[in-house]
Amino acid sequence: MSYRLIRKKFLDYFTNHGHKFVPSSSVVPDFHDNSCLFVNAGMFQFKNILLGQPHDFGSLKLAANSQKCIRISGKHNDLEEVGRDNYHHTFFEMLGNWSFDGIGNEEACHMALDLLVNHYSLPLSKLYFTYFGGGNGLMPDRKTRDVWISLGVDPGQIIKGHIVESILSDAKTDNFWSMGNTGPCGPCTEIYYDGSGYMDKRRGALVPDCLDHLEEIWNIVSISHNMVTEKNLSKLPVCHIDTGMGFERLVKIVEGKKSNYETSLFQPIREHLEESGRPALSMSGSSGVDLQAFQTVLDHVRCLTVAVTDGATFTPGGRGPPLKQLMKRSIWFAERILEMKQLDWSKIVPIIATVYDDIFPEITANQERTIETLNKEMYKAQSGLYKGEEKLVEEIKKGKASISSIHDLYQTHGFPLEVSRLTCKLNDVELDWADVSRIQSYTSPKQENPKQTPRLQPNLENIYPEIVSEMHKAGCSSVQLARKAVEVKDVKIACAIQKGNISSDLKKGPASLVLDKTCLYPLKPGCASEQGFLIGAGFKFNILKVELLKDVIVHSGIVEEEISDFSEVPFVISVDVERRLGLSRAFTSMLAVAHCVAKEAAIKNNQLRIKSYKVGLDRAIVQFDNEQLKKSNIKPENWAEIARSSSLVVDLLVSMARTASPWTKCEEDVDVICFDGQTSPYHEVVEYPMRSFVLPNLRFDSTLDENVSESPKALLCAPVASNLHSARMLQVINCRVSKDSTKVWIACGKIGLEIENSVQNISNNMSNVYEINNNKERVEALRKLTEGKILPYRFRYLLRKKKIATGLDVGSDYFGLFKEPECFE
């Protein structure tokens, strides 16, 4: 059965059962939807229906389609897996059917089983089923289990989803689906296929470990909730049904192939690669790196073609970086391993267009523009790719290849990590790849959900002596702080306070705890607090605030599961890692800006006077002393250049050089930026290649060399070297100069990325606006284009020079982004 017929059977089945066929949406989301860079799930275009928000689908109740999906960023990122196995893809089709208060879960299960068994002729004995096992405050979905049994499924082929207890978040289960960190979600039931005969050999009932040997082919989700944050679910007024089945995997199973890439779907482009590569080369006879090359190129050329067809561009921010990675990986595997002269997009794109002409006709309609765009990017990528390869090979020959050098190649030059790994391997160099792989991340960090958190109880300072006495009784003279840890075990509660009094037990509700050891940092007032969990013996404490009471670290929060006697119980404390990274990105960005300010003012880093600062998740506000800055006559245009240079500094940070101890004054010989005489607790001093790279945007005068920091240990950065990249997309939002100080608003991470996307969108539409002949109408069109958007200082400065107002007055909180105190607690 060919791939076309397999897809047609699916769509025909559901249209014959009252579903309306809805064409796939573009794989590039609408500009106003910043939840992800690419559409990564079949339900994406139906989100507003699921959330009960305004939409364009009228009274649609039942729908079916094949949605284009790309997973190279955010929560769903399969880039580094592609090529290594025979089933991961960066681009894939998601077959799906939906019920918007039309049919229930029972009918959806019945139709799924009927289609698989009676229309695709898959043996029922080869199918296995999972159901929601409970978690997120929801009960196990035993009703779905009973539905499968009523449809003739053997109970031995059904298993409850495995619940994973996490100290970083509430209990979650394998059978709870969400599109991302926020959005529509709910419990699901999955259908697996035993194509290898594993269960036949095992001859036993299904257990959780078996699922690793089976292939998931269909997921039926009951969209019953909206994930407001990762720990906060709100029930939707109506439960909808969302099902998804990966088309490529279904084709493999129905056609009886061992690999997705062996199917009729990939045959046309596979034959082109075999004809274009070295003589006698075929995928069927390949293994090792040759097979990986075939699979990587087959996948990537599809993804690039679809993405560019739908309007994605290779810009520096947003969707550009992951697409550039795809292009470089495609070039290297095609030219270096398959020995193709180069990727011939004039042949590749038409082949892909023909493959999808019955379902995605837009590929055919736009192929000329797509070919032109891909060729242009390929020629640009080839030069940088091979320069990076030459540099890595040279370091390998000199015996200098290291995690640091690979990180630098990836971060500064965009050299793909998998290409680095294989280049090292082909030159007999083995590296700890677990460290290298952590460099890669296109995930969008979780944004803070501003909320009021419990402060220290009012009379806590008054009972400080009692707290210290209680600590000594528990054998704890001081609190041990594990600087780099995200989890500490065998933790003892040295003192507990509830309702303002020392307590020997802990009831549900607000409490403050002193522990003998912790991995959560107490930040100064004005900075958002670290958060985490303390668990053990059924007890659970949600830590919302960490503060210093004189010399004692106090954890305040909510007791969610109480305990009567904690004196002998070993607990585990864990930090909310995403929150820590959000704070560390903000510290890094603030330090980068401060470093560039120091250079612009021609003073050393450790002489820069910072009057005050506030740090939240992916945002910061810092005030510099004007007494220093006015001597250097920093003007508005200089702040625009400082903003640009700050981003460059973050991009240029490389390997860690030495550690600066937290909570102590910096050594005089280490020229780092300090706040209140302290270094940031998250950061370590790292090497900044000052002599090998001159920041081009600053008024750096070589005659001032002796006054300007030249020490390579000139800046602080993220907790570990592999997270340096996470501060990218730094944006200076505004600068306000008053009599005594200059106040700077800074954003980074996902917030910075969204701002960059806004700038890119405006830039892309500028040409249309400038075609307006009437000057007044043109200015009004530009004003409307920028209205309601958070724009960086450098961009607003350029618009201001053109006398275009942007609707953001100096000192505003930018739509709540810098609202105090909520965003800094």
C-alpha positions in Angstrom: 0.0 0.0 0.0 1.6 3.3 -1.1 1.9 6.3 1.2 -0.7 8.2 -0.8 -3.3 5.5 -0.4 -2.5 5.2 3.4 -3.1 8.9 3.9 -6.2 8.8 1.7 -7.6 5.8 3.7 -7.2 7.8 6.9 -8.9 11.0 5.7 -11.7 9.1 3.8 -12.5 7.1 6.9 -13.1 10.1 9.1 -14.9 12.2 6.4 -17.2 9.2 6.0 -17.8 9.3 9.7 -19.0 12.9 9.7 -15.6 14.7 10.1 -14.8 17.7 7.9 -11.4 17.8 6.2 -9.4 20.9 7.3 -6.2 21.6 5.3 -2.9 21.9 7.1 -2.0 25.3 8.5 1.3 26.8 7.7 4.2 25.4 9.7 5.1 29.0 10.7 2.7 30.2 13.4 0.9 33.6 13.1 3.1 36.4 14.3 0.9 37.0 17.3 1.4 33.4 18.5 4.8 33.3 20.2 4.2 30.0 22.0 6.6 28.2 19.7 8.8 28.9 16.6 7.2 26.2 14.5 3.9 24.4 14.5 4.8 21.2 16.4 1.5 19.4 16.9 -1.6 18.6 14.9 -3.9 20.6 17.2 -2.0 23.9 16.8 -4.5 25.6 14.4 -7.4 24.5 16.7 -6.0 26.0 19.9 -8.5 28.8 20.1 -11.4 26.3 19.8 -10.0 24.2 22.6 -9.5 27.2 24.8 -12.9 28.6 24.1 -11.4 31.7 22.4 -12.6 33.5 19.2 -11.7 31.5 16.0 -12.4 31.2 12.3 -13.9 27.7 12.2 -17.5 28.6 12.7 -19.6 25.8 14.2 -17.0 23.0 13.5 -17.6 20.0 15.6 -15.6 17.2 13.9 -12.4 17.6 11.9 -9.7 15.5 10.3 -6.5 16.5 8.6 -2.8 15.9 8.0 -0.9 18.8 9.7 2.7 19.8 8.8 4.8 19.8 11.9 8.5 20.8 12.6 10.3 19.9 15.9 13.6 21.6 16.0 13.0 24.0 18.9 11.3 24.4 22.2 9.9 21.5 24.3 9.7 19.2 21.3 13.2 19.2 19.7 14.3 16.1 17.9 17.2 17.7 16.0 20.1 15.8 17.6 18.2 12.5 17.4 17.6 12.6 13.6 19.9 10.5 11.5 21.1 8.3 14.4 17.9 6.2 14.4 15.4 5.3 11.8 12.3 7.0 13.1 12.9 10.5 14.4 12.2 13.4 12.1 12.5 17.2 12.2 9.6 17.5 9.8 6.7 15.1 9.8 3.0 14.8 9.1 0.6 14.4 12.0 -2.6 12.6 11.0 -5.4 13.6 13.3 -9.1 13.7 14.0 -10.8 16.1 16.5 -14.0 16.4 18.3 -15.0 19.8 19.6 -17.8 18.7 21.9 -19.0 16.4 19.1 -18.1 12.8 20.1 -16.6 11.4 23.3 -13.5 9.4 24.2 -15.3 6.0 23.7 -16.3 6.8 20.1 -12.7 8.0 19.3 -11.2 4.8 20.7 -13.7 2.7 18.7 -12.9 4.5 15.4 -9.1 4.3 16.0 -9.3 0.5 16.6 -11.6 -0.1 13.7 -9.4 1.8 11.3 -6.2 0.1 12.4 -7.6 -3.5 12.4 -10.2 -3.5 9.7 -8.9 -1.0 7.2 -5.1 -1.1 7.6 -5.2 -4.9 8.5 -3.0 -4.7 11.6 -3.5 -7.7 13.9 -5.3 -6.9 17.1 -2.8 -9.2 18.9 0.0 -6.9 17.9 -1.6 -3.8 19.4 -1.0 -2.6 23.0 -2.7 0.2 24.9 -1.8 2.6 27.8 -4.1 4.8 29.8 -3.7 7.7 32.2 -2.5 6.5 35.6 -3.2 9.7 37.6 -1.2 12.7 38.6 -1.4 16.5 38.3 -4.2 16.3 40.8 -6.3 14.1 38.5 -7.6 10.5 39.2 -6.5 7.5 37.0 -8.6 7.1 33.8 -9.9 3.6 34.4 -12.9 4.4 32.2 -10.7 4.3 29.1 -9.3 1.0 30.2 -12.8 -0.4 30.4 -13.6 1.0 26.9 -10.6 -0.9 25.4 -11.7 -4.1 27.0 -15.3 -3.6 25.8 -13.9 -3.3 22.2 -12.3 -6.7 22.5 -8.8 -5.9 23.7 -7.2 -8.5 26.0 -6.6 -6.9 29.5 -3.1 -8.2 29.3 -2.5 -5.8 26.4 -3.4 -2.8 28.5 -1.3 -1.0 31.1 -1.6 2.0 33.3 0.8 4.9 32.4 3.8 5.0 34.6 3.7 7.8 37.2 7.0 9.6 37.6 7.5 11.4 40.9 9.5 14.5 40.4 10.8 16.8 43.1 10.9 19.6 40.6 7.2 19.6 39.9 4.0 17.8 40.7 3.6 14.1 39.9 3.3 13.6 36.2 2.5 10.6 34.1 3.5 9.3 30.7 -0.1 9.6 29.6 -0.6 13.3 30.1 -0.1 15.3 26.9 0.6 19.0 26.5 1.8 21.0 23.5 4.4 22.9 25.5 4.9 24.5 28.9 1.5 26.2 28.6 -1.6 25.6 26.6 -4.3 22.9 26.1 -3.5 19.6 27.7 -5.1 16.5 29.2 -4.9 12.7 29.9 -4.4 10.5 26.9 -4.5 6.8 25.9 -1.8 5.5 23.5 -1.8 2.7 21.0 1.5 0.8 20.5 2.4 -1.7 17.8 4.8 -4.7 18.3 6.4 -4.8 14.9 9.5 -6.7 16.1 7.6 -9.6 17.8 9.1 -8.6 21.1 5.9 -9.5 23.0 5.6 -12.9 21.2 9.1 -13.8 22.5 8.3 -12.5 26.0 5.0 -14.4 26.3 3.8 -12.4 29.3 1.6 -9.5 30.2 2.5 -6.0 29.3 4.7 -4.2 31.8 6.1 -0.6 31.7 9.6 -1.7 30.5 8.0 -3.4 27.4 7.0 -0.1 26.0 10.6 0.7 25.1 10.5 -2.2 22.6 7.1 -1.2 21.0 6.2 1.6 18.6 3.7 4.2 19.6 1.4 4.9 16.6 -1.6 6.7 17.9 -2.4 9.0 20.8 -5.9 9.9 21.8 -6.0 12.9 24.1 -8.9 14.2 26.1 -8.3 18.0 26.1 -9.8 18.8 29.5 -7.5 21.4 30.9 -5.4 24.4 30.2 -1.8 24.5 31.5 -1.5 28.0 32.8 2.0 27.2 34.2 3.8 23.9 34.5 2.3 23.4 38.0 -1.0 25.1 37.5 -3.9 23.4 35.6 -7.3 25.0 35.0 -10.3 22.9 33.9 -11.8 23.8 30.5 -15.6 24.2 30.3 -15.8 21.5 27.6 -13.7 18.4 27.1 -12.5 18.0 23.5 -10.9 15.0 21.8 -7.6 15.4 20.0 -5.9 12.4 18.3 -2.6 12.2 16.6 -0.8 9.6 14.5 2.6 10.1 13.0 2.2 9.5 9.3 5.8 8.4 8.6 5.6 5.7 11.3 2.2 4.5 10.1 3.5 4.1 6.5 6.5 2.1 7.8 4.2 -0.3 9.8 1.6 -0.7 7.0 4.3 -1.3 4.4 6.2 -3.7 6.7 9.5 -1.8 6.5 12.1 -1.7 9.3 12.9 2.0 8.8 10.8 5.0 8.0 13.4 6.0 5.4 12.8 2.7 3.5 9.2 3.5 2.7 7.6 4.7 -0.5 7.3 8.1 1.0 11.1 8.7 1.0 11.8 6.6 -2.2 11.9 9.5 -4.8 14.3 11.7 -2.9 16.3 8.6 -1.7 16.9 7.6 -5.3 18.1 11.1 -6.2 20.7 11.0 -3.3 21.9 7.6 -4.4 22.3 8.8 -8.0 24.1 12.0 -6.9 26.6 10.5 -4.4 29.7 8.4 -4.8 29.5 5.4 -7.3 27.7 2.3 -6.2 26.3 4.0 -3.1 22.9 2.9 -1.8 21.1 3.4 1.4 20.0 -0.3 1.6 23.7 -1.4 1.7 24.8 1.3 4.1 25.6 1.3 7.8 27.3 3.4 10.3 28.0 7.0 9.4 27.0 6.4 5.7 23.5 5.3 6.9 23.3 8.2 9.3 24.2 10.6 6.4 21.4 9.2 4.2 18.8 9.5 7.0 20.0 13.0 8.0 19.9 14.4 4.5 16.6 12.7 3.6 15.0 14.3 6.7 16.6 17.7 6.6 15.9 18.6 2.9 12.2 17.9 3.5 12.2 20.1 6.6 14.0 22.9 4.9 11.8 22.8 1.8 8.6 22.9 3.8 9.8 25.6 6.3 10.9 27.9 3.5 7.8 27.3 1.5 5.7 28.4 4.4 7.7 31.6 4.9 10.4 30.8 7.4 13.7 32.7 6.9 17.3 32.3 7.8 17.4 35.5 10.0 19.8 35.8 12.9 17.1 35.4 15.5 13.9 33.4 15.9 13.5 30.6 13.4 16.8 31.4 11.7 19.4 29.6 14.0 17.8 26.2 14.0 17.2 26.4 10.2 20.9 27.3 9.7 21.8 24.3 11.7 19.7 22.1 9.4 21.3 23.6 6.3 24.9 23.1 7.6 24.2 19.5 8.7 22.7 18.7 5.3 25.6 20.2 3.5 28.2 18.4 5.5 26.6 14.9 5.4 25.8 15.3 1.7 29.2 16.5 0.6 31.6 15.0 3.1 30.0 11.6 3.7 27.8 10.9 0.6 30.4 12.7 -1.6 27.8 14.6 -3.5 29.1 17.6 -5.4 26.6 19.7 -3.6 22.9 19.7 -2.8 21.0 20.5 -6.0 17.9 22.3 -4.8 16.7 22.8 -8.3 16.1 19.0 -8.4 15.4 18.3 -4.7 12.5 20.8 -4.3 10.5 19.6 -7.3 10.9 16.0 -6.2 9.5 16.9 -2.7 6.8 19.0 -4.3 5.7 16.0 -6.4 5.7 13.7 -3.3 3.2 16.1 -1.6 1.3 17.5 -4.5 -1.9 15.8 -3.4 -1.9 17.2 0.2 0.4 20.2 0.3 0.1 21.9 -3.2 1.7 25.1 -1.8 5.1 23.4 -2.2 4.7 23.2 -5.9 3.2 26.7 -6.2 6.2 28.3 -4.3 9.0 26.1 -5.5 10.9 28.8 -7.5 11.1 31.1 -4.5 12.0 28.2 -2.3 14.8 27.0 -4.6 16.3 30.6 -4.7 16.2 31.0 -0.9 17.8 27.6 -0.2 20.5 28.1 -2.8 21.4 31.5 -1.4 21.6 30.2 2.1 23.6 27.1 1.0 26.3 29.2 -0.6 26.5 31.3 2.6 26.6 28.3 4.9 29.3 26.4 2.9 32.0 28.9 3.6 31.5 29.2 7.3 30.9 25.4 7.7 34.2 24.4 6.1 36.2 27.2 7.9 34.8 25.8 11.2 35.7 22.2 10.1 39.3 23.3 9.2 39.6 25.0 12.6 38.5 21.9 14.5 40.7 19.5 12.4 43.7 21.8 13.1 42.9 21.7 16.8 42.6 17.9 16.7 46.0 17.6 15.0 47.6 19.9 17.7 45.9 17.8 20.4 43.9 20.8 21.5 40.3 19.7 20.7 38.2 20.0 23.8 34.7 20.6 25.1 35.6 24.3 25.2 36.7 24.5 21.6 33.6 22.7 20.4 31.4 25.0 22.4 33.2 28.0 20.8 32.7 26.6 17.3 29.0 26.0 18.0 28.3 29.2 19.8 30.4 31.7 17.8 30.3 30.1 14.3 27.2 27.9 14.5 29.2 24.7 13.7 26.8 21.8 14.2 27.5 19.7 17.3 26.8 16.4 15.5 29.3 17.4 12.8 31.9 18.1 15.6 31.3 14.8 17.1 31.7 12.9 13.9 34.7 14.9 12.8 36.4 14.1 16.1 35.4 10.4 15.8 36.7 10.2 12.2 40.0 11.6 13.5 40.2 9.1 16.4 39.4 11.6 19.1 36.9 10.6 21.8 35.2 13.3 23.9 32.7 13.1 26.8 29.7 13.8 24.5 27.3 14.1 27.5 29.0 17.4 28.2 29.0 18.5 24.6 25.3 17.7 24.0 24.3 20.0 26.8 25.6 23.0 24.7 22.7 22.4 22.4 19.4 24.0 23.3 16.7 25.8 21.4 14.2 25.4 24.2 12.1 28.4 25.1 12.6 29.1 28.8 9.5 29.2 31.0 8.3 32.8 31.6 7.6 33.8 35.1 4.0 33.8 36.2 4.1 36.8 38.5 2.5 36.1 41.8 2.6 37.0 45.4 4.8 34.7 47.5 4.9 34.3 51.2 7.4 36.5 53.0 9.2 35.8 56.2 6.6 35.7 59.0 6.3 39.1 60.7 7.9 38.1 64.0 10.7 35.9 62.7 13.4 38.4 63.5 12.1 38.6 67.0 12.6 34.9 67.6 16.0 34.7 65.9 17.7 33.6 69.2 15.1 30.8 69.6 15.8 29.7 66.0 19.5 29.5 66.6 19.0 27.6 69.8 16.7 25.1 68.0 19.4 24.7 65.3 22.0 23.8 67.9 19.6 21.3 69.5 19.4 19.6 66.1 23.2 19.5 65.8 23.3 22.3 63.2 25.6 25.2 63.8 25.3 26.6 60.3 23.6 26.0 57.0 25.7 24.3 54.3 25.2 25.8 50.9 25.9 23.5 47.9 26.7 26.1 45.3 26.3 24.2 42.0 23.9 21.5 43.1 20.3 21.3 41.9 19.5 18.6 44.4 20.8 17.6 47.9 19.9 14.5 49.7 19.9 13.5 53.4 18.7 17.0 54.4 17.5 17.5 58.0 15.0 20.1 59.2 16.9 22.0 61.9 14.0 24.3 62.8 10.4 24.7 61.7 8.3 27.8 62.2 4.5 28.0 61.7 2.2 30.8 62.8 5.2 32.7 64.2 6.2 29.9 66.6 8.8 27.1 66.7 7.0 23.8 65.8 7.8 20.1 66.1 5.3 19.1 63.4 4.2 20.6 60.2 0.6 21.1 59.2 -0.7 22.1 55.8 -0.3 25.8 55.1 2.4 28.5 55.2 5.7 27.7 57.0 9.3 28.7 57.3 12.1 26.1 57.6 15.8 26.1 58.4 17.6 23.2 57.0 21.1 21.8 57.8 22.0 22.0 54.1 20.5 23.5 50.9 21.1 24.2 47.3 18.8 27.2 47.1 20.5 30.7 47.1 19.1 33.5 49.3 19.1 36.6 46.9 19.0 40.2 48.0 15.6 42.0 48.4 14.5 43.2 45.0 15.6 40.0 43.2 13.2 37.2 42.4 13.7 34.3 44.7 14.8 30.8 44.0 12.1 28.2 44.4 12.0 24.4 44.8 10.7 21.5 46.8 11.5 19.6 49.9 10.1 16.0 50.0 10.5 12.9 52.1 8.4 10.3 54.0 5.2 11.6 52.2 5.9 15.2 53.3 6.0 17.8 50.6 7.0 21.5 51.0 6.7 23.9 48.1 9.5 26.5 48.6 8.5 29.9 47.3 10.9 32.2 49.0 14.5 31.9 50.2 15.9 34.7 52.4 18.7 35.5 54.8 17.8 36.1 58.4 21.1 37.5 59.6 23.4 34.6 58.9 20.7 31.9 58.6 19.1 30.8 55.3 15.3 30.5 55.7 13.0 28.7 53.3 9.4 30.0 53.3 6.6 28.4 51.4 3.6 26.1 51.7 3.3 22.7 53.3 1.3 20.6 50.9 1.6 17.2 52.7 2.0 17.4 56.4 4.3 15.4 58.8 4.0 14.8 62.6 7.6 14.2 63.4 10.4 15.3 61.2 13.4 15.0 63.6 14.8 11.7 62.1 13.5 12.0 58.5 16.1 12.4 55.7 14.6 14.8 53.1 15.6 15.7 49.5 15.7 19.3 48.5 15.6 20.3 44.8 15.8 23.6 43.0 13.4 24.7 40.2 16.0 24.4 37.5 14.2 26.4 34.8 13.6 29.3 37.3 17.3 29.2 38.3 18.3 29.4 34.6 15.9 32.3 34.1 17.5 34.2 36.9 21.0 33.3 35.8 20.2 34.5 32.3 19.1 37.9 33.7 22.3 38.2 35.8 24.4 37.3 32.8 22.7 39.9 30.6 23.0 42.6 33.3 26.7 41.8 33.7 27.2 42.0 29.9 25.6 45.4 29.8 27.6 46.6 32.8 30.8 45.4 31.1 30.1 47.3 27.9 29.2 50.4 30.0 32.5 50.2 31.7 34.3 49.9 28.4 32.4 52.9 27.0 33.2 54.9 30.1 36.9 53.8 29.8 37.1 52.5 33.3 37.8 49.0 34.8 35.0 46.7 35.5 35.7 46.6 39.3 35.6 50.4 39.4 32.1 50.7 37.9 29.6 52.0 40.5 26.2 50.3 40.3 23.7 52.2 42.5 21.0 49.5 42.5 19.6 46.5 40.6 16.6 44.2 40.4 16.6 40.8 38.8 13.6 38.7 37.7 13.2 35.8 35.4 14.8 36.8 32.0 14.6 40.5 33.0 16.6 43.0 35.0 16.7 46.7 35.9 20.1 48.3 36.8 21.1 51.8 37.7 24.5 53.2 37.0 26.1 56.2 38.8 26.0 59.2 36.5 29.0 60.8 38.3 31.2 58.3 36.4 29.2 58.2 33.2 28.9 61.9 32.5 32.6 62.3 32.3 32.6 60.1 29.2 29.7 62.0 27.7 27.7 58.9 26.8 24.9 60.0 24.4 21.7 58.3 23.3 23.3 56.9 20.1 26.1 55.4 22.3 23.5 53.5 24.4 22.1 52.0 21.1 25.7 50.7 20.4 26.1 49.5 24.0 22.9 47.4 23.5 24.3 45.8 20.4 27.7 45.1 21.9 26.2 43.5 25.0 24.6 40.8 22.8 28.0 40.3 21.2 29.7 39.9 24.6 27.3 37.1 25.6 27.9 35.4 22.3 31.7 35.6 22.9 31.8 34.1 26.4 33.8 30.9 26.3 35.3 28.5 28.8 35.3 28.8 32.5 38.6 30.1 33.9 38.2 30.3 37.7 35.6 30.3 40.4 34.5 33.3 42.4 33.2 32.4 45.8 29.7 33.7 46.5 28.9 36.1 49.3 32.5 37.3 49.6 34.3 40.3 48.3 36.0 39.7 45.0 39.8 39.4 45.0 41.4 42.6 43.9 43.3 41.0 41.1 40.2 39.6 39.5 38.7 42.4 37.4 35.0 41.3 37.6 31.9 43.4 38.0 30.4 43.2 41.5 27.1 44.2 43.1 27.3 45.4 46.7 30.8 43.9 46.9 29.4 40.5 46.0 29.5 38.4 42.8 26.3 36.8 41.5 25.9 33.4 43.3 25.0 31.7 40.0 28.1 32.8 38.0 31.7 31.9 37.6 34.4 34.0 36.1 34.9 33.0 32.5 37.4 33.8 29.8 36.5 36.7 27.5 38.8 36.8 24.4 39.4 40.6 24.6 42.6 40.6 22.5 41.2 38.4 19.8 38.0 40.3 19.2 37.4 44.1 19.4 33.8 45.1 20.0 33.1 47.1 16.9 30.2 49.1 18.2 31.8 51.0 21.1 33.9 54.2 21.1 36.9 52.2 22.3 40.0 54.4 22.0 43.3 52.5 21.8 45.0 55.4 23.6 43.0 54.5 26.7 44.4 51.0 26.9 45.9 51.3 30.4 42.5 52.5 31.8 40.4 49.8 30.2 40.0 46.2 31.4 42.3 43.8 29.5 42.1 40.9 31.8 40.5 37.9 30.1 38.7 37.3 33.4 36.5 40.2 32.7 32.9 38.9 33.1 30.6 36.6 34.9 28.2 34.2 33.1 25.8 31.3 33.6 26.1 28.5 36.1 28.0 26.2 33.9 29.7 26.7 30.5 27.1 24.6 28.7 24.4 27.1 29.6 26.3 30.2 28.3 24.1 30.3 25.2 21.0 30.6 27.2 21.5 34.3 27.8 21.5 35.0 24.1 18.8 37.3 22.6 19.8 40.0 25.2 17.7 43.1 24.6 18.3 46.5 26.2 14.7 47.7 26.3 15.2 51.3 27.5 17.7 53.7 29.1 16.6 56.7 31.1 19.0 59.3 32.3 18.2 61.4 35.4 20.3 63.8 37.4 22.1 61.2 39.5 21.8 57.9 37.6 21.1 56.1 34.4 18.5 53.4 34.6 18.6 50.5 32.1 15.8 47.9 31.5 17.1 44.5 30.2 15.3 41.4 28.9 16.7 38.1 27.6 15.8 34.4 27.0 12.4 33.8 25.5 11.3 37.3 26.2 14.3 38.6 24.3 13.5 36.1 21.5 9.9 37.4 21.2 11.1 41.0 21.1 13.5 40.0 18.3 10.7 38.3 16.4 8.7 41.6 16.7 11.6 43.5 15.3 12.0 41.0 12.5 8.4 41.2 11.6 8.4 45.0 11.5 11.6 45.0 9.4 10.0 42.5 6.9 7.0 44.8 6.5 9.0 48.1 6.2 9.4 47.8 2.5 5.6 47.7 2.0 5.1 50.7 4.3 7.7 52.8 2.5 5.9 52.2 -0.8 3.2 54.6 0.5 3.9 58.0 -1.2 2.0 60.2 1.2 4.4 61.1 4.1 1.7 61.5 6.7 0.1 58.2 5.7 3.5 56.4 5.7 4.3 57.6 9.2 0.9 56.5 10.4 1.4 53.1 8.9 4.7 52.7 10.6 3.2 53.8 13.9 0.5 51.2 13.6 3.0 48.6 12.7 5.0 49.2 15.9 2.0 49.9 18.2 1.5 47.6 21.1 4.9 45.9 20.7 7.8 45.9 23.1 10.8 47.1 21.0 14.4 47.3 22.0 16.1 50.6 22.6 18.4 50.4 19.6 15.4 49.8 17.3 13.2 52.5 18.8 16.2 54.9 18.6 16.3 54.4 14.8 12.6 54.9 14.5 12.8 58.0 16.7 15.4 59.4 14.3 12.8 59.0 11.6 10.3 60.9 13.8 8.2 57.8 14.3 6.6 57.3 17.8 6.5 53.8 19.1 3.9 54.1 21.8 6.3 53.2 24.6 7.0 56.1 26.9 10.2 56.2 28.9 9.7 54.7 32.4 6.7 52.5 31.5 6.5 48.9 32.8 6.3 47.6 29.2 2.9 45.8 29.4 3.8 44.4 32.8 7.2 43.0 31.9 8.9 45.1 34.6 6.0 45.6 37.0 7.2 46.0 40.5 7.2 44.2 42.9 5.4 41.2 41.2 8.1 40.6 38.6 11.0 40.7 41.1 9.8 38.4 43.9 
